[in-house]
Amino acid sequence: MSYHVDRRQVLKVSLGAAAAVAAGTVAAQPAAAAAGHDDFPEVPGMSGDRRANEFWYQLDETTLYNAGQEVKDAYTAIKAHVGNIERGMREKWLELVAQPGYPHTYAEFMEPIRQPLAVLSRTQLGVMDRYYGRDHHRLVRAFGWFGEGVLYDPRGHAPFLVHTMNGTPDIPPPGYHTWYAYMRAMMLLDIDRRRWERLAPALSFAWALQSTGRPAQDKVNPPMPRRTVRRLAATWLVKDVHRLDQDFRSFPYPEGLS
C-alpha cells in the first residue's frame, strides 16, 4: 500500500482555495440575506450563510443526532476497536504519530475497522456533495465560517446553537483532532483518499480560526477581522498532510496559540 501524496497537486488546490477565501470572505449577516439563490426554508433568528448553516446542520443530523442504522453500526464497531469513538481515536493517533513507524503503524491499527470507516466516509462526503457538489472552494469557505463561529442556527441542540466545534472559549474543543484522526485513517486505508487529502487543510484552517477567535456557542458571534482570516487562510490552506501531521501533534491549540 502506498502512502505517497502528490504535494504539487495538494499545493495547487490549496492555493486556489486560499485565494478564494481571501477574495470571498464576507461579514456575518442574517441568513435570509445571505441565502441568495439558495432555496432553503427561512429559519427565524438564523445568522450567517444560509447554505453553510444547512450543510452543517444536516451533517450533524446525518452523522450524530439522527444517524441511520448503518452509521450507528459503524460507530459500534469503531468503539469496540478503539474504546471510544472520539477520545479513543484521537488518543491513538496522538500516540502513534509521535512514535517510529508512523504512518504505517496507524494504518495497521486501523485496518480492522476499514469497513466502518468507509461507511462514515461515504456518509460525510455524501452530505458535502449534496450541498456543495465538487465546488471545493465554497466548501472551504463553509469550513472557515465554522471555525469563525458565525453560523448561528436556532435549530441546534442547546447550548450548542452555533455551528462550530463543541467547546467553550475557556474549554478548548478536542473535535478537530478527532476528525483529523478519522481523516488520516481514511487516507492511509485508501478510503476516498484524495478527497480527504484536500479536506484536511480546510479542517486545519477551521481549527486555527476557532483557536484564534474562540467564539461563543450560544449566541451570534461577530466575524473575525478579514485580515486575520486571510492570513490564516494563506498559512493553513497550503499545507499538505505531512505538515498537518506535525501541526496536529500540538493539542488542543495550534502551536503558539495556547
C-alpha positions as a LaTeX table, in Angstrom:
\begin{tabular}{lrrr}
\hline
Residue & $x$ (\AA) & $y$ (\AA) & $z$ (\AA) \\
\hline
Met1 & 0.00 & 0.00 & 0.00 \\
Ser2 & 1.37 & 3.41 & $-0.95$ \\
Tyr3 & 1.12 & 6.47 & 1.29 \\
His4 & 2.51 & 8.86 & $-1.34$ \\
Val5 & 0.85 & 12.27 & $-1.56$ \\
Asp6 & 1.12 & 14.36 & $-4.71$ \\
Arg7 & 2.31 & 17.51 & $-2.95$ \\
Arg8 & 2.24 & 19.65 & $-6.07$ \\
Gln9 & $-1.41$ & 18.83 & $-6.64$ \\
Val10 & $-2.30$ & 19.45 & $-2.99$ \\
Leu11 & $-0.44$ & 22.76 & $-3.11$ \\
Lys12 & $-2.19$ & 23.81 & $-6.33$ \\
Val13 & $-5.63$ & 23.03 & $-4.92$ \\
Ser14 & $-4.86$ & 24.59 & $-1.55$ \\
Leu15 & $-3.51$ & 27.81 & $-3.06$ \\
Gly16 & $-6.69$ & 28.10 & $-5.10$ \\
Ala17 & $-8.82$ & 27.60 & $-2.02$ \\
Ala18 & $-6.78$ & 30.14 & $-0.06$ \\
Ala19 & $-7.23$ & 32.71 & $-2.81$ \\
Ala20 & $-10.96$ & 32.06 & $-2.93$ \\
Val21 & $-11.28$ & 32.50 & 0.82 \\
Ala22 & $-9.21$ & 35.67 & 0.77 \\
Ala23 & $-11.29$ & 37.15 & $-2.03$ \\
Gly24 & $-14.66$ & 35.91 & $-0.85$ \\
Thr25 & $-14.76$ & 36.41 & 2.90 \\
Val26 & $-17.85$ & 38.29 & 3.98 \\
Ala27 & $-19.15$ & 39.60 & 7.25 \\
Ala28 & $-21.83$ & 37.66 & 9.09 \\
Gln29 & $-25.31$ & 38.67 & 8.08 \\
Pro30 & $-28.89$ & 37.49 & 8.62 \\
Ala31 & $-29.36$ & 34.11 & 6.98 \\
Ala32 & $-32.23$ & 35.29 & 4.79 \\
Ala33 & $-30.00$ & 37.93 & 3.24 \\
Ala34 & $-27.13$ & 35.51 & 2.82 \\
Ala35 & $-29.23$ & 32.87 & 1.10 \\
Gly36 & $-29.18$ & 34.50 & $-2.32$ \\
His37 & $-30.33$ & 31.97 & $-4.87$ \\
Asp38 & $-30.38$ & 29.12 & $-2.35$ \\
Asp39 & $-33.90$ & 27.78 & $-1.96$ \\
Phe40 & $-33.90$ & 26.84 & 1.71 \\
Pro41 & $-36.75$ & 27.47 & 4.17 \\
Glu42 & $-36.34$ & 30.59 & 6.26 \\
Val43 & $-35.30$ & 29.96 & 9.85 \\
Pro44 & $-36.16$ & 32.95 & 12.09 \\
Gly45 & $-33.16$ & 34.13 & 14.04 \\
Met46 & $-30.59$ & 32.31 & 11.92 \\
Ser47 & $-27.42$ & 34.24 & 11.15 \\
Gly48 & $-24.66$ & 33.58 & 8.65 \\
Asp49 & $-24.50$ & 31.96 & 5.24 \\
Arg50 & $-27.72$ & 30.02 & 4.67 \\
Arg51 & $-26.24$ & 27.13 & 2.70 \\
Ala52 & $-23.38$ & 26.67 & 5.17 \\
Asn53 & $-25.85$ & 26.62 & 8.05 \\
Glu54 & $-27.89$ & 23.95 & 6.29 \\
Phe55 & $-24.83$ & 21.92 & 5.44 \\
Trp56 & $-23.51$ & 21.77 & 9.00 \\
Tyr57 & $-26.98$ & 21.14 & 10.40 \\
Gln58 & $-27.59$ & 18.21 & 8.06 \\
Leu59 & $-24.09$ & 16.84 & 8.69 \\
Asp60 & $-24.86$ & 16.77 & 12.42 \\
Glu61 & $-28.24$ & 15.17 & 11.80 \\
Thr62 & $-26.86$ & 12.51 & 9.46 \\
Thr63 & $-23.82$ & 11.55 & 11.46 \\
Leu64 & $-24.97$ & 12.15 & 15.03 \\
Tyr65 & $-28.42$ & 13.16 & 16.16 \\
Asn66 & $-30.49$ & 11.17 & 13.66 \\
Ala67 & $-27.92$ & 8.78 & 12.25 \\
Gly68 & $-29.17$ & 5.76 & 10.31 \\
Gln69 & $-28.60$ & 2.20 & 11.45 \\
Glu70 & $-25.61$ & 1.68 & 9.17 \\
Val71 & $-23.83$ & 4.65 & 10.73 \\
Lys72 & $-24.75$ & 3.53 & 14.25 \\
Asp73 & $-23.36$ & 0.08 & 13.49 \\
Ala74 & $-20.16$ & 1.67 & 12.20 \\
Tyr75 & $-19.75$ & 3.61 & 15.44 \\
Thr76 & $-20.34$ & 0.43 & 17.45 \\
Ala77 & $-17.57$ & $-1.38$ & 15.57 \\
Ile78 & $-15.18$ & 1.56 & 15.93 \\
Lys79 & $-15.91$ & 1.85 & 19.65 \\
Ala80 & $-15.20$ & $-1.85$ & 20.13 \\
His81 & $-11.81$ & $-1.37$ & 18.47 \\
Val82 & $-10.59$ & 1.92 & 19.98 \\
Gly83 & $-12.64$ & 2.13 & 23.20 \\
Asn84 & $-14.27$ & 5.48 & 22.46 \\
Ile85 & $-15.29$ & 6.87 & 19.07 \\
Glu86 & $-13.94$ & 10.32 & 19.94 \\
Arg87 & $-11.31$ & 10.20 & 22.66 \\
Gly88 & $-10.10$ & 6.73 & 21.66 \\
Met89 & $-9.48$ & 7.70 & 18.03 \\
Arg90 & $-7.83$ & 10.96 & 18.99 \\
Glu91 & $-5.54$ & 9.50 & 21.65 \\
Lys92 & $-4.47$ & 6.56 & 19.47 \\
Trp93 & $-3.48$ & 8.90 & 16.65 \\
Leu94 & $-1.62$ & 11.23 & 19.05 \\
Glu95 & 0.18 & 8.20 & 20.48 \\
Leu96 & 1.25 & 6.67 & 17.17 \\
Val97 & 2.12 & 9.87 & 15.29 \\
Ala98 & 4.81 & 10.52 & 17.91 \\
Gln99 & 6.43 & 7.08 & 17.51 \\
Pro100 & 8.71 & 5.50 & 14.90 \\
Gly101 & 6.89 & 3.62 & 12.17 \\
Tyr102 & 4.12 & 6.15 & 11.62 \\
Pro103 & 2.08 & 6.27 & 9.37 \\
His104 & 2.35 & 2.52 & 8.77 \\
Thr105 & 1.62 & 1.73 & 12.41 \\
Tyr106 & $-1.52$ & 3.82 & 12.34 \\
Ala107 & $-2.71$ & 2.22 & 9.10 \\
Glu108 & $-2.14$ & $-1.24$ & 10.55 \\
Phe109 & $-4.04$ & $-0.40$ & 13.71 \\
Met110 & $-6.99$ & 0.95 & 11.72 \\
Glu111 & $-7.16$ & $-1.86$ & 9.18 \\
Pro112 & $-9.65$ & $-3.97$ & 11.22 \\
Ile113 & $-12.21$ & $-1.14$ & 11.06 \\
Arg114 & $-11.78$ & $-0.37$ & 7.37 \\
Gln115 & $-15.43$ & $-1.13$ & 6.56 \\
Pro116 & $-16.93$ & 1.06 & 9.32 \\
Leu117 & $-14.60$ & 3.89 & 8.32 \\
Ala118 & $-15.75$ & 3.50 & 4.72 \\
Val119 & $-19.35$ & 3.89 & 5.89 \\
Leu120 & $-18.53$ & 7.13 & 7.71 \\
Ser121 & $-16.53$ & 8.43 & 4.76 \\
Arg122 & $-19.36$ & 7.76 & 2.34 \\
Thr123 & $-21.89$ & 9.34 & 4.70 \\
Gln124 & $-19.92$ & 12.51 & 5.38 \\
Leu125 & $-18.88$ & 13.06 & 1.78 \\
Gly126 & $-22.44$ & 12.40 & 0.69 \\
Val127 & $-23.65$ & 15.37 & 2.73 \\
Met128 & $-20.84$ & 17.54 & 1.36 \\
Asp129 & $-21.75$ & 16.56 & $-2.18$ \\
Arg130 & $-25.43$ & 17.30 & $-1.57$ \\
Tyr131 & $-24.73$ & 20.92 & $-0.65$ \\
Tyr132 & $-21.51$ & 21.74 & $-2.49$ \\
Gly133 & $-21.07$ & 19.15 & $-5.21$ \\
Arg134 & $-17.46$ & 19.39 & $-6.31$ \\
Asp135 & $-17.25$ & 23.12 & $-5.57$ \\
His136 & $-14.30$ & 22.76 & $-3.23$ \\
His137 & $-13.74$ & 26.49 & $-2.79$ \\
Arg138 & $-17.25$ & 27.07 & $-1.44$ \\
Leu139 & $-16.87$ & 24.09 & 0.87 \\
Val140 & $-13.62$ & 25.54 & 2.21 \\
Arg141 & $-15.46$ & 28.77 & 2.95 \\
Ala142 & $-18.06$ & 26.77 & 4.88 \\
Phe143 & $-15.25$ & 25.30 & 6.98 \\
Gly144 & $-13.95$ & 28.82 & 7.54 \\
Trp145 & $-17.30$ & 30.10 & 8.80 \\
Phe146 & $-17.50$ & 27.01 & 11.01 \\
Gly147 & $-14.18$ & 27.93 & 12.59 \\
Glu148 & $-15.13$ & 31.58 & 12.99 \\
Gly149 & $-18.34$ & 30.62 & 14.75 \\
Val150 & $-20.53$ & 32.93 & 12.65 \\
Leu151 & $-23.16$ & 30.31 & 11.76 \\
Tyr152 & $-25.91$ & 30.72 & 14.35 \\
Asp153 & $-28.73$ & 28.20 & 13.94 \\
Pro154 & $-31.70$ & 28.17 & 16.35 \\
Arg155 & $-32.43$ & 24.58 & 15.27 \\
Gly156 & $-29.32$ & 23.39 & 17.08 \\
His157 & $-29.16$ & 21.48 & 20.33 \\
Ala158 & $-28.73$ & 23.89 & 23.25 \\
Pro159 & $-26.34$ & 25.19 & 24.34 \\
Phe160 & $-24.62$ & 24.49 & 21.01 \\
Leu161 & $-26.57$ & 26.84 & 18.76 \\
Val162 & $-23.56$ & 27.89 & 16.68 \\
His163 & $-22.20$ & 25.53 & 14.04 \\
Thr164 & $-18.63$ & 25.20 & 15.25 \\
Met165 & $-16.63$ & 22.58 & 17.12 \\
Asn166 & $-18.15$ & 21.92 & 20.54 \\
Gly167 & $-16.36$ & 23.58 & 23.41 \\
Thr168 & $-16.31$ & 26.99 & 25.05 \\
Pro169 & $-13.96$ & 29.95 & 24.99 \\
Asp170 & $-12.50$ & 28.53 & 28.22 \\
Ile171 & $-12.67$ & 24.79 & 27.37 \\
Pro172 & $-10.87$ & 24.03 & 24.10 \\
Pro173 & $-12.68$ & 21.81 & 21.59 \\
Pro174 & $-10.87$ & 18.49 & 21.01 \\
Gly175 & $-13.05$ & 17.65 & 18.00 \\
Tyr176 & $-10.61$ & 18.94 & 15.38 \\
His177 & $-8.05$ & 16.36 & 16.42 \\
Thr178 & $-10.71$ & 13.67 & 16.49 \\
Trp179 & $-11.87$ & 14.42 & 12.95 \\
Tyr180 & $-8.28$ & 14.63 & 11.74 \\
Ala181 & $-7.59$ & 11.20 & 13.23 \\
Tyr182 & $-10.52$ & 9.82 & 11.22 \\
Met183 & $-9.36$ & 11.61 & 8.08 \\
Arg184 & $-5.85$ & 10.21 & 8.38 \\
Ala185 & $-7.15$ & 6.69 & 8.89 \\
Met186 & $-9.29$ & 7.02 & 5.78 \\
Met187 & $-6.39$ & 8.39 & 3.74 \\
Leu188 & $-3.98$ & 5.67 & 4.82 \\
Leu189 & $-6.51$ & 2.93 & 4.10 \\
Asp190 & $-7.18$ & 4.50 & 0.67 \\
Ile191 & $-10.80$ & 5.27 & 1.54 \\
Asp192 & $-11.64$ & 8.30 & $-0.64$ \\
Arg193 & $-8.03$ & 9.26 & $-0.04$ \\
Arg194 & $-7.70$ & 12.15 & $-2.45$ \\
Arg195 & $-10.83$ & 13.85 & $-1.19$ \\
Trp196 & $-9.74$ & 13.68 & 2.44 \\
Glu197 & $-6.29$ & 14.96 & 1.48 \\
Arg198 & $-8.00$ & 18.03 & 0.00 \\
Leu199 & $-10.27$ & 18.49 & 3.02 \\
Ala200 & $-7.64$ & 18.15 & 5.75 \\
Pro201 & $-6.24$ & 21.68 & 5.15 \\
Ala202 & $-9.79$ & 23.09 & 5.39 \\
Leu203 & $-10.20$ & 21.36 & 8.76 \\
Ser204 & $-6.90$ & 22.80 & 9.96 \\
Phe205 & $-7.98$ & 26.26 & 8.75 \\
Ala206 & $-11.15$ & 26.00 & 10.83 \\
Trp207 & $-9.09$ & 24.81 & 13.80 \\
Ala208 & $-6.79$ & 27.82 & 13.52 \\
Leu209 & $-9.73$ & 30.22 & 13.19 \\
Gln210 & $-11.57$ & 28.87 & 16.22 \\
Ser211 & $-8.36$ & 28.71 & 18.25 \\
Thr212 & $-7.73$ & 32.36 & 17.42 \\
Gly213 & $-11.24$ & 33.81 & 17.75 \\
Arg214 & $-12.62$ & 31.41 & 20.40 \\
Pro215 & $-16.28$ & 32.14 & 19.62 \\
Ala216 & $-19.17$ & 31.54 & 21.98 \\
Gln217 & $-21.53$ & 28.70 & 21.10 \\
Asp218 & $-24.81$ & 30.08 & 22.34 \\
Lys219 & $-25.04$ & 33.48 & 20.66 \\
Val220 & $-24.34$ & 35.31 & 17.42 \\
Asn221 & $-20.61$ & 36.00 & 17.14 \\
Pro222 & $-19.11$ & 38.90 & 15.20 \\
Pro223 & $-16.91$ & 37.90 & 12.26 \\
Met224 & $-13.18$ & 37.90 & 12.79 \\
Pro225 & $-11.13$ & 40.68 & 11.18 \\
Arg226 & $-10.79$ & 39.97 & 7.45 \\
Arg227 & $-7.04$ & 40.49 & 7.63 \\
Thr228 & $-6.79$ & 37.73 & 10.24 \\
Val229 & $-8.93$ & 35.35 & 8.17 \\
Arg230 & $-6.83$ & 35.98 & 5.06 \\
Arg231 & $-3.60$ & 35.46 & 6.99 \\
Leu232 & $-4.79$ & 32.16 & 8.45 \\
Ala233 & $-6.09$ & 31.01 & 5.06 \\
Ala234 & $-2.74$ & 31.72 & 3.45 \\
Thr235 & $-0.95$ & 29.91 & 6.27 \\
Trp236 & $-3.08$ & 26.79 & 6.70 \\
Leu237 & $-4.75$ & 26.03 & 3.39 \\
Val238 & $-1.44$ & 25.45 & 1.64 \\
Lys239 & $-0.30$ & 22.66 & 3.98 \\
Asp240 & $-0.18$ & 19.02 & 2.98 \\
Val241 & $-0.91$ & 16.16 & 5.36 \\
His242 & 2.77 & 15.67 & 6.23 \\
Arg243 & 2.89 & 19.20 & 7.63 \\
Leu244 & $-0.51$ & 18.76 & 9.26 \\
Asp245 & 0.66 & 15.57 & 10.97 \\
Gln246 & 3.19 & 17.75 & 12.76 \\
Asp247 & 0.79 & 20.61 & 13.45 \\
Phe248 & $-1.93$ & 18.43 & 14.94 \\
Arg249 & 0.55 & 16.98 & 17.42 \\
Ser250 & 0.00 & 20.26 & 19.25 \\
Phe251 & $-3.05$ & 19.80 & 21.47 \\
Pro252 & $-5.55$ & 21.35 & 21.89 \\
Tyr253 & $-4.48$ & 24.53 & 20.07 \\
Pro254 & $-2.01$ & 25.08 & 17.25 \\
Glu255 & 1.49 & 25.79 & 18.45 \\
Gly256 & 1.76 & 29.40 & 19.60 \\
Leu257 & $-1.98$ & 29.86 & 20.19 \\
Ser258 & $-2.33$ & 28.30 & 23.66 \\
\hline
\end{tabular}
